[in-house]
Amino acid sequence: MDNHENERNEESKEVWSWGAGTDGQLGTGKLQDEHFPQLLSSLSSFGPISLLSCGGAHVIALTTGGRVLTWGRGTSGQLGHGDMVNSLQPKPVELLESSTITHVSAGWNHSGFVSDTGGLFTCGDGSFGQLGHGDYKSHCFPVKVSYFLTKHVEQLACGMRHSLVLLKGHSGDQVYGFGSGKRGQLGISKEKIGSVSLPQITIGLEDAKMISIHANGDHSAALSADGNLYTWGRGFSGSSDAYYPQCLTSSLSFTQAALGWNHALLSTARDGEVFMLGGNHHGVLSDSQKMTPVKHLSEDSKGAIMEKIAGFDGIKILQIAAGAEHSALVTENGLIMTWGWGEHGQLGLGNTDDETSPQVVRLDPNPPNKLTTSKIYCGSGFTFVVKTHCLPS
């Protein structure tokens, strides 16, 4: 028995979902919202889930073996099943079965998949050029993006109507953008542009080593290895749109970022603290003493406000996630907490109330006596958690 088999014996995974469900995105087999976390059994037959990505109303799951499953809204072909219908249950993307997929991203109505050989596949709504195929057509099967045939794609991030790609190479890292660019979210020009259907290099990031890229709504962001956050696209809290990447002026070193429609969450390396940019629609923290002005390096920027999420002194935050207008985090002692917009029950608190500060989500009334880790993912109005139970050896 090899080490991988041992690892499988030592772990079991649970997947939970809640929030908006009328397109089947919760994977429960029902077309309804859920205000409390629901334990899913529909994924157990496919093996452990290593990564989820939640979009407008669809979900992409990646198994530890590199297999792709999708479910939820499929009316633009974003599920990659060859049709344009919703799926209430997780189904394998058959066209990708011959590839080992290492990274996935779900946008509003489009999807992307990165293979272990650096290939990029996209499907779904292409009406803004967000699939990167040089046209504005939609596809209901994953199609390989020919622009990157001779390049090695590392990561993909799908937003509302645009996509970002990260290439890592010996000559440096490069970020590409394609799709809608009306708010500057492609970062390919210092002037306002409409949309592009072929990938173009995002300017201003040539000298930075990137560890991750992010897209949601009309926002784009990238985190560098030295802890700097670059943002471009729609401005936060009324600040001006940025047509190319701007480095956030802060003495903090960031290791994680998550983007919503009107806000961003950031976490730091040293203390595991969490900060919010924007958020004036839902989930803004009202205590002005917690607010620190942070300005972009663009002359016309009105400045965004960065706020520290209070109440976690001495408690490290391990992971953050952002939906359209709700937020979530996981603490070092295993707590799952949510806040923000709650209309569809996406906070998992049993109601549809909004919350301006993090609240604890209860998954198990009697949690098992095992070492448990959790990873949280947010869609536009719904939430998923993957729990890993490490069994005693």
C-alpha positions as CSV (number, residue, x, y, z in Angstrom):
1,M,0.0,0.0,0.0
2,D,1.6,3.3,-1.1
3,N,1.6,6.6,0.7
4,H,-1.3,8.0,-1.3
5,E,-3.4,5.0,-0.2
6,N,-2.5,5.7,3.4
7,E,-3.5,9.4,2.9
8,R,-6.9,8.3,1.6
9,N,-7.4,6.1,4.7
10,E,-6.5,8.9,7.0
11,E,-9.0,11.5,5.5
12,S,-12.7,11.8,4.9
13,K,-14.3,14.8,3.3
14,E,-17.7,16.3,3.7
15,V,-19.3,19.0,1.5
16,W,-21.9,21.4,2.8
17,S,-23.9,24.0,0.9
18,W,-26.5,26.7,1.7
19,G,-28.0,29.9,0.2
20,A,-29.6,30.5,-3.2
21,G,-30.5,27.2,-4.8
22,T,-33.2,27.9,-7.5
23,D,-30.9,27.0,-10.3
24,G,-29.7,23.8,-8.7
25,Q,-26.3,25.3,-7.6
26,L,-26.5,23.8,-4.1
27,G,-26.2,20.3,-5.4
28,T,-29.0,19.1,-3.2
29,G,-31.3,17.9,-6.0
30,K,-33.8,20.6,-5.1
31,L,-34.6,23.9,-6.7
32,Q,-34.9,26.0,-3.6
33,D,-32.9,28.2,-1.2
34,E,-31.5,26.7,2.0
35,H,-31.1,28.8,5.1
36,F,-29.2,26.2,7.0
37,P,-26.1,24.2,5.9
38,Q,-27.0,21.0,3.9
39,L,-24.7,18.0,3.9
40,L,-24.3,16.7,0.3
41,S,-24.1,13.0,-0.5
42,S,-24.1,13.5,-4.3
43,L,-20.4,14.1,-4.4
44,S,-19.2,11.1,-2.4
45,S,-19.1,8.7,-5.3
46,F,-16.6,10.9,-7.2
47,G,-13.8,10.8,-4.7
48,P,-12.3,13.6,-2.5
49,I,-12.8,17.2,-3.6
50,S,-9.6,19.3,-3.7
51,L,-11.0,22.6,-5.0
52,L,-14.4,24.3,-5.6
53,S,-15.2,27.4,-7.6
54,C,-18.6,29.1,-7.3
55,G,-19.9,31.4,-10.0
56,G,-23.1,33.3,-10.6
57,A,-25.3,30.2,-10.1
58,H,-23.1,27.3,-11.0
59,V,-20.3,25.3,-9.3
60,I,-17.1,23.6,-10.6
61,A,-15.6,20.9,-8.4
62,L,-12.1,19.4,-8.9
63,T,-11.3,16.0,-7.4
64,T,-7.9,15.1,-6.1
65,G,-7.4,13.0,-9.2
66,G,-7.9,16.0,-11.5
67,R,-11.4,15.1,-12.6
68,V,-14.0,18.0,-13.1
69,L,-17.6,18.0,-12.0
70,T,-20.1,20.8,-12.6
71,W,-23.7,21.6,-11.6
72,G,-26.2,24.4,-11.3
73,R,-27.2,26.9,-13.9
74,G,-26.2,25.8,-17.4
75,T,-28.3,28.0,-19.7
76,S,-25.2,29.5,-21.3
77,G,-23.3,26.2,-21.6
78,Q,-21.1,27.0,-18.6
79,L,-21.4,23.4,-17.2
80,G,-19.6,22.0,-20.3
81,H,-22.0,19.1,-20.7
82,G,-22.8,19.9,-24.3
83,D,-26.2,21.4,-23.6
84,M,-27.7,24.6,-22.2
85,V,-29.8,23.3,-19.3
86,N,-29.5,23.3,-15.6
87,S,-28.1,20.4,-13.6
88,L,-29.4,19.7,-10.1
89,Q,-26.7,17.1,-9.5
90,P,-22.9,17.1,-10.0
91,K,-22.0,15.6,-13.4
92,P,-18.5,14.9,-14.8
93,V,-17.4,17.1,-17.7
94,E,-16.8,14.3,-20.1
95,L,-14.8,16.2,-22.7
96,L,-12.1,16.8,-20.0
97,E,-11.9,13.2,-18.9
98,S,-8.7,12.6,-20.9
99,S,-7.0,15.6,-19.2
100,T,-5.7,16.1,-15.7
101,I,-7.1,19.4,-14.6
102,T,-5.3,21.3,-11.9
103,H,-7.2,24.6,-11.6
104,V,-10.7,25.8,-12.3
105,S,-12.7,29.0,-12.1
106,A,-16.4,29.8,-12.4
107,G,-17.5,33.3,-13.6
108,W,-21.0,34.7,-13.8
109,N,-22.0,32.5,-16.8
110,H,-18.7,31.1,-18.0
111,S,-16.1,28.6,-16.9
112,G,-12.4,27.9,-17.3
113,F,-10.2,24.8,-16.7
114,V,-6.4,24.6,-16.6
115,S,-4.6,21.2,-17.3
116,D,-1.4,19.9,-15.8
117,T,0.3,20.6,-19.2
118,G,-0.6,24.3,-19.0
119,G,-3.5,24.2,-21.4
120,L,-6.6,26.4,-21.0
121,F,-10.2,25.3,-21.8
122,T,-13.2,27.6,-21.6
123,C,-17.0,27.3,-22.1
124,G,-20.2,29.2,-21.5
125,D,-21.2,32.7,-22.3
126,G,-18.8,34.3,-24.8
127,S,-20.8,37.4,-25.7
128,F,-18.2,39.7,-24.3
129,G,-15.1,37.8,-25.5
130,Q,-14.5,36.3,-22.1
131,L,-13.8,32.8,-23.4
132,G,-10.7,34.1,-25.2
133,H,-11.3,32.4,-28.6
134,G,-11.1,35.5,-30.7
135,D,-14.9,35.8,-31.2
136,Y,-18.0,36.5,-29.3
137,K,-19.6,33.0,-29.5
138,S,-20.8,30.9,-26.6
139,H,-19.8,27.2,-26.2
140,C,-21.5,24.4,-24.4
141,F,-18.4,22.2,-24.5
142,P,-14.9,23.2,-23.1
143,V,-12.8,24.5,-26.0
144,K,-9.1,24.9,-25.8
145,V,-7.9,28.5,-26.0
146,S,-5.5,28.4,-29.0
147,Y,-3.7,31.6,-28.0
148,F,-2.0,29.8,-25.2
149,L,-1.1,26.6,-27.1
150,T,2.7,27.4,-26.9
151,K,2.4,28.9,-23.4
152,H,2.0,27.4,-19.9
153,V,-1.1,28.7,-18.1
154,E,-0.8,28.5,-14.3
155,Q,-4.0,30.0,-13.1
156,L,-7.3,31.4,-14.4
157,A,-9.8,33.8,-12.7
158,C,-13.3,34.4,-14.2
159,G,-15.3,37.5,-13.3
160,M,-18.7,38.8,-14.3
161,R,-17.9,39.2,-18.0
162,H,-14.1,39.0,-18.1
163,S,-11.3,36.6,-17.5
164,L,-7.7,36.8,-16.3
165,V,-4.9,34.3,-16.9
166,L,-1.5,34.0,-15.1
167,L,1.5,32.6,-16.9
168,K,4.6,31.8,-15.0
169,G,7.9,31.4,-16.9
170,H,11.7,31.8,-16.7
171,S,11.5,35.3,-18.2
172,G,8.9,36.4,-15.5
173,D,5.2,36.2,-14.7
174,Q,2.6,37.6,-17.1
175,V,-1.1,38.3,-16.6
176,Y,-3.5,38.4,-19.5
177,G,-7.0,39.8,-19.7
178,F,-9.9,39.3,-22.1
179,G,-13.6,40.0,-22.2
180,S,-15.4,43.2,-21.1
181,G,-13.1,46.0,-20.2
182,K,-15.4,49.0,-19.8
183,R,-14.5,49.5,-16.1
184,G,-10.8,48.8,-16.7
185,Q,-10.9,45.3,-15.4
186,L,-8.7,43.9,-18.2
187,G,-5.8,46.3,-17.3
188,I,-4.6,46.3,-20.9
189,S,-4.8,50.0,-21.7
190,K,-4.6,53.3,-19.9
191,E,-7.6,54.4,-21.9
192,K,-11.2,53.2,-21.6
193,I,-12.0,50.2,-23.9
194,G,-15.1,48.1,-24.6
195,S,-14.2,44.4,-24.9
196,V,-11.6,42.2,-26.5
197,S,-11.9,38.5,-27.5
198,L,-8.2,37.6,-27.7
199,P,-6.0,37.6,-24.6
200,Q,-3.9,40.8,-24.1
201,I,-1.1,41.4,-21.6
202,T,-2.1,43.4,-18.5
203,I,0.3,46.3,-18.2
204,G,2.3,47.3,-15.1
205,L,2.9,43.9,-13.6
206,E,5.9,42.9,-15.6
207,D,8.4,43.2,-12.7
208,A,6.3,41.5,-10.0
209,K,6.3,37.8,-9.2
210,M,2.6,36.8,-8.8
211,I,1.2,34.1,-6.5
212,S,-2.5,34.5,-7.4
213,I,-5.0,36.4,-9.6
214,H,-8.6,37.2,-8.7
215,A,-11.7,38.4,-10.5
216,N,-15.3,39.0,-9.6
217,G,-17.9,41.5,-10.8
218,D,-15.9,44.2,-12.7
219,H,-13.0,43.9,-10.3
220,S,-9.5,42.3,-10.9
221,A,-6.7,41.8,-8.5
222,A,-3.3,40.1,-8.2
223,L,-1.2,39.2,-5.2
224,S,2.6,39.3,-5.5
225,A,5.1,37.1,-3.7
226,D,6.3,40.0,-1.6
227,G,2.8,40.7,-0.2
228,N,1.6,43.5,-2.4
229,L,-1.9,43.7,-3.7
230,Y,-2.6,45.1,-7.1
231,T,-6.2,46.1,-8.1
232,W,-7.7,47.3,-11.3
233,G,-11.2,47.8,-12.7
234,R,-14.2,49.2,-10.9
235,G,-13.2,51.4,-8.0
236,F,-14.2,50.5,-4.4
237,S,-16.5,52.6,-2.3
238,G,-17.0,55.3,-5.0
239,S,-13.3,55.6,-5.8
240,S,-12.4,56.0,-9.5
241,D,-12.1,53.1,-11.9
242,A,-8.5,52.0,-12.5
243,Y,-7.7,51.1,-16.1
244,Y,-4.4,49.4,-15.2
245,P,-3.1,47.7,-12.0
246,Q,-2.5,50.0,-9.0
247,C,-0.5,48.8,-6.0
248,L,-2.3,49.4,-2.7
249,T,-0.2,51.6,-0.5
250,S,0.1,49.7,2.7
251,S,2.8,48.6,5.1
252,L,0.9,45.3,5.5
253,S,2.0,42.1,3.7
254,F,-1.0,40.2,2.2
255,T,-1.1,36.5,1.5
256,Q,-4.8,36.1,0.5
257,A,-7.4,38.1,-1.4
258,A,-11.1,37.5,-2.2
259,L,-13.2,39.8,-4.4
260,G,-16.9,40.5,-4.3
261,W,-19.0,42.9,-6.4
262,N,-18.4,45.9,-4.2
263,H,-15.8,44.8,-1.8
264,A,-12.6,42.8,-1.3
265,L,-11.2,40.9,1.6
266,L,-7.5,40.7,2.4
267,S,-5.6,38.7,5.0
268,T,-2.0,39.2,6.2
269,A,0.8,36.7,6.6
270,R,2.2,37.5,10.0
271,D,-0.9,37.8,12.2
272,G,-3.6,36.3,10.0
273,E,-5.7,39.5,10.3
274,V,-8.4,40.3,7.8
275,F,-9.2,43.6,6.2
276,M,-12.0,44.8,3.9
277,L,-11.9,47.2,1.0
278,G,-15.2,48.8,0.1
279,G,-18.4,47.0,1.3
280,N,-20.6,50.0,1.6
281,H,-23.6,48.1,0.3
282,H,-23.7,45.1,2.7
283,G,-21.4,44.2,5.5
284,V,-19.6,47.5,6.0
285,L,-18.1,47.9,9.4
286,S,-19.6,51.1,10.9
287,D,-17.1,51.8,13.7
288,S,-15.0,54.6,12.2
289,Q,-12.2,54.0,14.6
290,K,-11.5,50.7,12.7
291,M,-11.2,52.5,9.4
292,T,-7.8,53.3,7.8
293,P,-7.7,55.4,4.6
294,V,-5.8,53.6,1.8
295,K,-5.1,55.4,-1.5
296,H,-4.3,53.9,-4.9
297,L,-1.2,55.2,-6.6
298,S,-3.3,56.8,-9.3
299,E,-3.6,60.6,-9.2
300,D,-7.3,60.7,-10.0
301,S,-8.3,58.1,-7.3
302,K,-10.6,59.3,-4.6
303,G,-9.1,56.6,-2.4
304,A,-10.6,53.4,-1.1
305,I,-11.2,52.7,2.6
306,M,-9.6,49.7,4.2
307,E,-11.1,48.4,7.4
308,K,-9.8,45.8,9.8
309,I,-12.4,43.1,10.7
310,A,-12.7,43.4,14.5
311,G,-13.2,40.8,17.1
312,F,-10.3,38.5,16.3
313,D,-7.6,39.7,18.6
314,G,-5.2,36.8,19.2
315,I,-7.1,34.6,16.8
316,K,-5.6,33.8,13.4
317,I,-7.7,33.7,10.3
318,L,-6.7,30.8,8.1
319,Q,-8.9,31.5,5.0
320,I,-11.2,34.1,3.5
321,A,-13.9,34.0,0.8
322,A,-16.2,36.6,-0.8
323,G,-19.5,36.3,-2.7
324,A,-21.3,39.0,-4.6
325,E,-22.1,40.9,-1.3
326,H,-21.4,38.5,1.5
327,S,-18.1,37.4,3.1
328,A,-16.8,34.3,4.9
329,L,-13.8,33.2,6.9
330,V,-12.3,30.2,8.7
331,T,-10.5,30.7,12.0
332,E,-7.5,28.7,13.4
333,N,-9.8,27.1,16.0
334,G,-12.1,25.8,13.2
335,L,-14.9,28.3,13.4
336,I,-16.7,29.1,10.1
337,M,-18.1,32.7,10.1
338,T,-20.1,34.7,7.6
339,W,-21.5,38.2,7.3
340,G,-22.9,40.7,4.7
341,W,-26.0,40.2,2.4
342,G,-28.3,37.4,3.6
343,E,-31.4,37.6,1.4
344,H,-31.1,34.0,0.2
345,G,-29.8,32.4,3.4
346,Q,-26.2,32.5,2.1
347,L,-24.9,33.3,5.6
348,G,-26.1,29.8,6.8
349,L,-27.7,31.3,10.0
350,G,-31.2,30.0,9.5
351,N,-32.6,33.4,8.3
352,T,-32.5,35.9,5.5
353,D,-31.1,38.8,7.6
354,D,-28.0,40.9,6.6
355,E,-25.2,40.9,9.1
356,T,-22.5,43.6,9.5
357,S,-20.1,41.5,11.6
358,P,-19.0,37.9,11.4
359,Q,-21.4,35.3,12.8
360,V,-20.7,31.6,13.6
361,V,-22.2,29.0,11.2
362,R,-23.1,25.7,12.9
363,L,-22.5,22.7,10.7
364,D,-22.6,19.7,13.0
365,P,-24.6,19.6,16.2
366,N,-22.2,16.9,17.4
367,P,-18.9,17.3,15.6
368,P,-16.8,14.1,15.4
369,N,-13.8,13.6,17.6
370,K,-11.3,14.1,14.8
371,L,-8.9,16.8,13.6
372,T,-11.0,18.8,11.2
373,T,-10.0,21.5,8.7
374,S,-12.5,23.5,6.6
375,K,-12.3,25.4,3.3
376,I,-15.0,27.8,2.4
377,Y,-16.2,29.0,-1.0
378,C,-18.7,31.7,-2.0
379,G,-20.9,32.1,-5.1
380,S,-23.0,35.2,-5.9
381,G,-25.6,34.3,-3.3
382,F,-24.6,30.9,-1.9
383,T,-21.9,29.2,0.1
384,F,-20.0,25.9,0.2
385,V,-17.7,24.3,2.8
386,V,-15.4,21.3,2.3
387,K,-14.5,19.7,5.6
388,T,-11.7,17.3,5.9
389,H,-11.6,14.9,8.8
390,C,-8.2,13.5,9.6
391,L,-8.7,10.1,11.1
392,P,-6.3,8.8,13.8
393,S,-3.5,6.7,12.4
